[in-house]
């Protein structure tokens, strides 16, 4: 430690000591002023550094976003990604420099000013106070009269006491002077050293980080040089072509495109035409027309869906229009409407009329060449259905049955009022929940997304038979027992028909999305695997043989609901099993099943309320039971020939192609067991008829081995229909009418007359 003042000198209190003290005091005062200014400057530097880092990070994020936008250019994307990553690393290091400066410089110097200098000032005040006291005692002692002994003694005692206090305070002050002098050196030097070391590390890291890109930067620089040369060359070529083209006459109309029926893009002709609207104003609009797939279509913007003007050019004719005041007009006339179009010139008008006529001729030629196409074979194959596939007098009867079924849906318990607000006469439905809704609540359900609710109109949309059957199995009363089981325990009030839309939306989200009102499951026994029942063993054995399917279990009553009526899951299933299915083991305990296993067992029992309850409690609709050959709830429903249960699972997101441990999906199992209605359902829902199990058999070969003519027919028709759709391309029809009629008949029979689907062919090759 450097000694600024000597302790012996302070006891003398000499003028030299006083001069030294005054010099020290001036130095400390000046040091305080400079340090306070330096601390403020340091704070300003830190704030500016943080702003710089934040702004730089925004710039780096902009580089990253530019790189994402340039994802089609690999070189640009790689360049921007690498540079933004390195700059981000450097900015992180700079942020560390700022934090270190905050701790080692600003905080250290600020502490020195606020604590050390303040303590120095306090000691200085005590010293000055004792010095003034000593001066007073000395003056009083000097003034004491010789003849007054008691005043002399009193002055002498006061002087001794003041001198003792002064010397003590003087020693303390000298010590504080020496301490602050030493501390000034150590603290300031330490702060500066720490700052320099941090700066050195920052620049070293930045140099190292950028040096890693040295080779890449050299490579990029060479590519940039080449780009500059190529760009200059291309610019020169374009300027030459531009000058050559400007010398030509560019006023002529060269936008005609020759008709090409065999164009690779499928577009035989395209270009701009004016189209007169069919409204009362008869306005003309310029649109981009094209002839493709024997259709005349137009669009306003490139990516919007084309609007079809003529669906089949074979049914129309084209002729010039001279009645209109506008020039270059022609008409495309079809049985249903007449479309008036206008070209830009006489040449374009003749070209478009010729293109339409050529398209008509090409369409008829394709029709003749395609007289033996899979579409015709599909129509002829429908004759093999005979009594089993026809369904007898067709459309009118099925339409009447559909109307009656919709009336049945509305007559289910609770379905006369909206499930969520109670408005009477609801004409909308949620098909995956099995409830009816008013128009306001249906709009709210639609906004939830199809993973929560799939909305359909009871009057405006078409309804498949299996979907009607599913709706009749559930209903508002059943679903509300599940989703409103705890409504009495919660203070939220259920909305009524006149409630504001916001109240209804809040209620519906709380009910179906947040599931606030369902009964909580017990915490015990949530994850044990399902025990293998004798029913499952019998079903597995049945799958291994190709004979007739086993007798089905009777379905439990739909009115029985475990959590809605106070029965436990165990009571519910034991009751159903004892009364309806003698094949299930008596010792099987289902009370502790978690939602996935509960859905698994209830699918086999066709108990829709419990299935809906399990889904409400978060059951995975594709839950896999590892203890039973990785079977799923959908495969369990197939085993019971439960058409409506399969539809319920599919509407709630079940994977129609998820296979079990033997590689067999639901379509395999339905084919093996001879469930024709289920085969029809799965094919309509996109099942893969080419999928093979572990024995390398697909559903078609299994159906042929089982001599099931109806299933063979369905599978082959589905295959041909897919081939026809692929031949038709993007603008083709959704399927052959014969295919649609056959599957509609099978769906109708599977839902209303399943006994008609039990026939088998005597000829395995049928």
N, C-alpha and C positions, 0 to 999 in steps of 0.2 A: 504494500500500500504506500502511495506517495504521501509524505507528511507535508501538508501545506503550512501549518502553524505549529510552533513548539509549545509544549505544555508549560515549561518553565517561564517562557516569555509572557504567557498570559497571566501568571501570578504577579509579575512585576507591574502589569498594566501600563506599559511604557507607551510613549507616542508611536514607536515603531509597531507595537502590537495593535494599537488603534488604527493605524494606517493600513496594516495588513487586513484587519477586519473589514474596514471600509472597502478595500479593493475586492475582497471575497464577496461581500454583499452586492457590489455592483455587478460582478461577474455572474452571480447566481440570478440576479434580476434579469440581466440580459439573456442568460441561458433560458430562463423561464419563458420570456417573450418569444424567443426563436423556436423553442420546442413547441409551444402552443401553435405557432404559425405552421410549423412543420407537420404537426398532427392534423391540422385542418387541410393542408395540402395533400397529405397522405389519404385522408378520407375522400377528398374530391377525386384523387387518382383511382381509388378503389371503386368508387361509384361509376366513374367513367369506364373503368375496365370491365365492370359487370355489364354495363350497357353495351359495350363493344362485344363482349362474349355472347350476350343474348342476341344481338343483331347478327353477329356472325353465324350463330347456330341457325337462325332463321334463313340466312343465305344458304347454308349447307343443306337445310331441309329443302329449299328450293331446287338445289342441284339434284337431290335424290328424286324429287317429284319429276323433274325434267328427265331423269334417267328412266323412270317408270313410263313416262310418256313416249320415250324413244325405245320401247321394248322391241320394236321390229328391227332396229338397227343394232346389231350385236356390239359393234365397235364403240358406238356412242354410249350405249348402255354400260359397257364395261368401264369406259373412260370415266364417266360421271360417277359411277359407283365407287371406283378406287379413289378418285380424288376427293370425293365427299367424305369417304371413310377416313382418309388421312387427315383432312382438315378438321374433322370432328375430334380425332385423337389429339391434335395439336391444341384445339380449343379447350379440351378437357384438361390438358396440362397447364394451359394458361389460367384456367379457373383455379387450379391448385396453387399457382403462383400468387394469385390474388388472395386466397385464403391464408397462405403462409405470411404474406405481407401484412394482412390484417392482424395475425397473431404475434408475429415477431417484431414488427416495426411500430404500427399504430398503437397496439395495446401496451407494448413495453414502454414506449415514450410517454404515452398518456398516463400510465401508472407512475412513472418517474416524476411527472409534473404534478399530478394530483396528490401523491402520497409523500414522496421524498422531499420535494421542494416545500410542500406545505409543512411537513414536520420541521424542516430547517427554519422556516419562518416562525414557527411556534417557539422553538428554542431561542431564536434570536430575540423575540419579544421578552422572554424571561430574562435573558442576559441584559437587555437594555433597561428593564425594570429594576434589576438588582444593582446595575451601574448607577442609576439615578438615586436609588436609596443610599448607596455608598457615598455619593457626592453630598447628599444632604447630611449624613452622619458626620462626614469630615468637616463640613462647614459649622455644624453645631458644636463639634468638639473644639474647633478653633475659637469659637466665640465664648466658650465657658469661662467665667471670671475666676481668677485665682483665689479670691477670698471665699468663694462659695464652694465648699468641698462637696456637698451633695450633688450640685449641678455638674461638677467635674466628673464625679463617679458615674453619674447617669449618662453623660455624654460619652464617656469612655466605654461604658458597657454597650451603648447603642452602636458605637463605632466598631467594636469587636464583632458584634453580631452581624452588622451589615457587611463587613469585610469577609467574614466566613461565608455568608450567603453568596456574595459577589464572586468570590474565588471558585465556589462550587459551580455556580452557573457559568462562569467563564470557562472552566474546564469542560463542562458539558457542551458549550457552544463550540469550543475548539475541536472537540471530538466530532461533533456533527459536521463541522466544516471539512475536516479530513475525510469523514465517511462519504459525504456527498461528492467530494472531489473524486474519490476513488470510484464511487458508484456511477458517476457520470461517465467515466471512461469505459467501465465494464459493460453497462447497459447499452450505451450507444454503439460501442464496437460489436457487441453480440448481435444487436439488431441489424447492423450493416452486413456483418458476416453471414447471417442467416438469409438476408435478402439476396446477397450476391450468390450464395450457394444455390438458392432456389432458382434464380435467373439462369445460372449456368446449367443446372439440370434441365430447365425448360428448353433452352436453346439446343442443348445436346440431344434431348429427346426429339425435338423438331427436326434437327439435322438427320438423326438416325432414321426417323420415320419417312422423311422425304428421300433419303438415300436408297431406301428399299424400292422406290419407284424409278430409280435411275435408268435401269435397263428398259423398263416399260416406257419411260418418257422418250428415250432415244428412238425406240421402235415407233412410237406415236408421232414423233417429229418427222421421221422418214415418210410415214404414211401421209402426214399432212402436206409435206412437200410434193408428194405424188398427186395428192388431191388438187393442189393448187395448179399443177401443170395440166392435169386432166380437165379441170374447170376452165382454164384459159383456152384449151383446145376446143372444148365443147362450145364455149361462148363464141369463138371465132366461127365454128361451123354453123351455129344457129344464126349468127348475124348474116352469114352468106346466104343461108336458106331464106331468111326473112327478106333480104334484099331481092332475091330471085322471085319470091312469091309476090312481092309488092308490084313487080313489073307486070304480073298477069292481071287479067280481068277477074276480080273476085265478086262481081255483082250477080253472077249466074247462080242458079239454084242447083246445088250438087248434094243435097241431103237425101236423095232417093236411095233406098236400100233395096237391092234386088230380092225377090222372093226366093227363099230357100227352105223347102219343107224338111230337109234332112240336116238342118243346122245342128251343130253339136250342142249348142246351148238350149235347143228346143224352141227358140224364137224364130219363127219363119219370116216375120216382118215387124218393123218397129219404127216409130217416128211420131212427130207432133201432129195433132189434129184438133180442130175446134169441135166441141160437142154442144149441141143445143139441149138445155135442160128441159125436162118434161113438166116443170111447174108452170104456173100462170104467167110468169114474167118472160118465159122463153129466153133466158139469158144464155150467152155463149161463153164457154170456158175452154181454155187451151190446156190440153192434157196429153200425156205421153201414152200412146196406144201401142199395142203389140198383139200379134197373132201367135198363140202358143197353145199346144195341146188341143188343137181344133176349137179354140175359144178365142173370142175377141175381148180383150181386157184393157183397162187403162189405170193409170195411177198419177197422182199429183207430185209426190215425192218419191225418191228412190227406194227408201226402206219401208214405205207403207204397204199394206196388203193390197194387191191389185183388185180393182172392182170389175166384176164380170159383166160385160154388156150382152154377149151372146154365149150361152153355155155350150151349145153344139152347133157348129157352122153348117152341119148337114141339114139342119131344119130352117135355114134362112136363105135369103137371096139378096143380091146387091144391085142397085140401079142408080143412075144419076138423078138428081133432083133439080128440076128446072122451075118449079113453082116458087122457090124461095128467092128473095131479092139478092141474097149473097151469092157470090161466084164460087165455083169449084166445089159445090155441095153434092153429096151422094147419100143414099139411104141404105141401111142394112136392116132388112125386114125379116122378122121372125114371127111365128104364130102368136106370140104373147105381146110383142111390142115392136115399135119402129124407132130406130135410132138415126137421127139426122146428124151427119158429120160434114166438116168442111176442111179441105186441104189448102195449102198455101199457093198452089199453082195448078194449072191444068195438067201438067206432067205428073205431079204428085197425086192428083185425083185419079188419073188413069192407072197409076201404079198401085194405089190402094185397092181400087175396084178389081184389078187383075189379081192382086194378092188374095183377096177374099174369095174370088171365084176359084183360084188354084187351090186354096185351102179346102174349099167344099169338095172339089174333085179328089184331093188327096185323102180326105176323111172317108169318102165312100170307097176308095181303093183299099185303105187300111181295113175297113169293115169287111170287104170281100176276102182279103188275105187272112183275116183273123177268124174266119168262119169256124175253124176247128181249134180255137184257143181254149185254154183252161177254163175260161168263163162259160163256154158252151158245155164243156165236159162236166162242170159243176152243176149246170142246170139239168143235164141228163142224169147225173148221179142222184138227184133228189128223188127220182122215181123209185130208188131202192129202199126208201123209207117205208113205203107201204102204209099200213095202218099205224105203225109205231111212231113214225116221224111226222105224219101229215097233220094230225090233230083235227081232221074233219072240217068242215065249213068255215074255217079260217077267220078272216079279219073281223067281220061284224060281231061274231060271238065273242072273240077275245076283247074287242072294244067294249062290249056290254059288260063282260066280266071285269074289265079294268075299272069301269065306272062304279060297279058294285063294290069292288075292292076299296076304292077311294072312300066310298061311303062307310065301309067297314072301319077304315082308319079313323075317320072322324067320330065313329061311335065308340071307340075304345075309351075306357074310364079316364076322365080328366081331359080328353082331347077336344071337348066342346069349347074349352076356354084356352087361351094362350098359356103356355107352360110357365112363363115368367111374369106376366103382368095381369093375367086373368081376363083379357078381353075376349068376348064371345065370338064364335064363328071364325076361328083362325083358318087361313087358307095357305099357309106356308108351313114347311117342316124342316127339321134338321135330321137328315137320314142316318148319320152316324150315331146320334143320340137317341133317335126314335121318338121325337116329340113334335108337337104342332105349335106354331107360332103365329102371332099377328104380323102385319107388314112392318111395323116399327121395330119390333124385337128381332125380326128376321134380318133387317138391315144391320142391326148391331151384331148379331151372330156372324153375319158375313164379314164384318170388319175384324172379327177375332182371328180369321184365317182358317183354312180348311183343316189344319191340324187340330183345331178345337171343335169346329162345327161346319158341316157341309149343308148348305141351305138349298132347298128346292121348292118350287111352287106346286101345290096340290092340284091346281087347275090348269096352269099354263105349260108345265113340263110333262114329258112322257115318263111313265113309270113302268119299270120292269116287274114281272110277277114276283120274283124273289125279293125285290125291294119292298113291295107291298106286304108280302108275308112277314118280312122283318119288322115293318112298322106296326103290324098287328100284334107282334109279340111283346112290345114294350108299352109306350104310352106315357102321358104326362104324369099320371099318378105314380107309376113305378119309378120313373126317373126322379121325381121330386122327393120320394122317400129316401133316395140316396143322396142327392145333392142339397136337400134341405133338411137332413136328419137332425141337425142341431139348431134349427132356426129359432126354437123357443129359448135357447140359452144365449142368444146373441141379440143385442139391442137394435141391430139394423132392421128397418121396416121394409117389407116386401112392397114393391111398387104396385099401383093399381092402373087400370086402363088410362085414366086421365093424368097420370103422373108425367112430369117433364121427361123429355128424352134423356137428359143427363142423369136423372135418377135411375132410369131403366138401364142405361149403359153401365153405371157404377154397380148396380145389383148383378147384372149378367156377368160382368168381369169378376166380381167377388165370388160368384157362384160357380162358374165353369173354369176360369183361368186360375184364380187364387184358391178356389175350393175351400172357402172358409166355413161352409156349413155342413160338410160331410162328417160322418162319424169317424173318430180317430181309431186307428188299429192298435191292438195291444202290442207292447214292446217284446214280449216273449215269443219265441218260436217263429221268428220272421224269416229265417233262411234255411230251414232243413229241406233236403230234396224230397220229392214225392215218392212214397213207397210204391213199389211195383205191385199192382193189383192183379187179381185173377182175370178181371176184364181185359186188362192190357195184355196179359199173356195170351188169352184167347184171341185177341185181335191180331197180335203178332203172328200167332200160328196161322191165322186165316190168311194173312198176307203172303205167307210162304207157299200156299196152295192156290190153284187157279180155279177151283170149283165154285159153286154158288156162294154168295155172300151170307154170313151168319145172320140170324134174327137180330133186330135192333132193339135197344132198350127203349121202353116207353119214356116219354118226355115228362119231367116234373111239372107240376102246376105253375103257371106263370104268375099266379097271385102270391106265391110264397116268396118272401124276401127276407133274408136273414137279418140284416141290420135294421130294416124298416119295421119289423114286427117284434123285435126283441129276442128272436132266436139267434143262437150262435151259429157260426159256419158249420160246426160239428153236428149240431142238432138238425140243421137244415139238410145236410147231405146224408146223415144217417137215416133220417126220415124218408127221404126220397129213395135212397138205396134199398132200404128194407121193403118199401112198398112197390117199387118199380123195377129193380134190377137185382136179381138173386145172384148174379155173377160177381158182384163186388165183395171183397173180403169184409167180414163184420168187424174185424179189429182195426180197420183203417181209421185213423184219427185225423180229421182235416181242420180242427179248430185252430191249429197253430200255423197254418199255411200263410206264406207271404203272398202279396197280390199276384205275382206271376204264376205261382203254383195254383192259387185259387182260380185264376182264369183258365188254367190248363184243365183242371178237373171239371169246372162248371161247363166248359165247352163240350166235354164228352157227355155230360148229363143234359145238355141243351137247356140249361137254366139261365135264361137271358137276364133276369134281374141281378143274379149273382155275377154274371159276366160283366154287366154294366157297372156293378159295384166294384169289382176288381180293377177295371179300367179307371174308374174314378179315383181309386187309391194309388194310381201310378203303376199299374201292372204293365209290363212290357208285352205288347201284343204278339211279339215274335219270341217270347220266352222259350228257352230250350231246356228240356228235362234230360239232363245227362244220364239219369238212372234208367231211362226208358228209350235208349237208342237215339238220343237227341231229338225226340219228338217235340212238336210245337202244338199250341192250342188249335191251330187250323187243321193240322193232321188229326188231332183228337176229334174235332167236329166232323171230319171226313169219315172217320171210323164209325160214327153214329149215323151217317147219311143225313146230317143236319144241314139242309140247304140254307135255311134262314140264319143259323149260327155261323156258317161259313161266310155268308154275305155280311153279317154283323162284324166279323173279324176283319174282312177285307175293307169294309167302309172305314174301319178304325185303323187302317195302315198295315194290316198283315201282309207279309211278303208271300205272294202267290207261288214263288219259285224257291222258297227256302226248303232245303232237303234235310232229311234226317240222317242218322248215322249210316244208313245203307245207301245213301245217295238218292233217295226217293222223295220227291216233292209231293205236294197235295194232289197234283194231276196223276202221278204214278199210283198213289193209294186209291184215288177214285176209280181209276181204270182197273186196278186189280180187284177191287170189291164190286165192280160193275155198277157204280153209282152214275148213271148216265146224266142225270140232272146236274150233278156236281161237275162232271167233265165239261158240260156245256157252260156252266158258270165260270169255271177257271179259264176256259179258252176265251170267253168274252173279256175276262179281266187280265188277259195278256200272259197266260201261262205258256211256258216253253215246251212245246210238244216234241222237240228234238233232244231234250235233256235225257241223259242216260244214267241209270243207277250203277251200282258196283258190279252188277252182272252184265253191264253193257247193253241193257234193254231200254228202249224208249217207250213211251206210252202206246205208240201205234203198234209196235211189235207185241206188246203185252196184250192189247185188245184183240189182235189177230189170234194169238195163242189161246185166248179165252173164248174165241168165237163170238164176240159181242159185236153184232153188225151195226147197232146204233152208234156205239162209241167209235168204231172204225170209221164210219161215215162222217161223224162230227170231226174227228181228227184230220181226216183227209180233206174235208171241205175247208177247214181252217187253214190248212197248209196251202191249198190252191188259192184261197182268198188272199193270203199274204203275198203269194207270187204275183197275183193280178195287181195288187196295190203297188208292188215294186215296179211292175211294168208300166203302170200309169204315171209314176213319178210324183213330184211335189204337188201337181195340180190335179191328180187323179181323184176318183171317188173314194169314199170311205170303205167300200166293199161291194161285192156283187149283191143284187137284190135277192137272188135265190139263197145266197148265204145268210142274208139278214132274215129272210122268211123262215128258213129251216131252224136257225137258232132261236128265233122268236117262238116257234112252235114247241121246241124242246123246253124252253124256259117256262112256257105256259103249262105244259104237261107236268114238269117237275114240281111246280108249285101247286097245281090244282088236281092233277090226275097222275100221281107218281106210279100207280099200278100199271099204267100203260108202258112204262120204261123197263119192265122186268123181263121182257122177251129176250131170247138168245137165238142165234142162227145155228142151224145144224151143219152148215158148211163153214169150216174155219177160214176159208179164203174169200168169203163174201165181202 
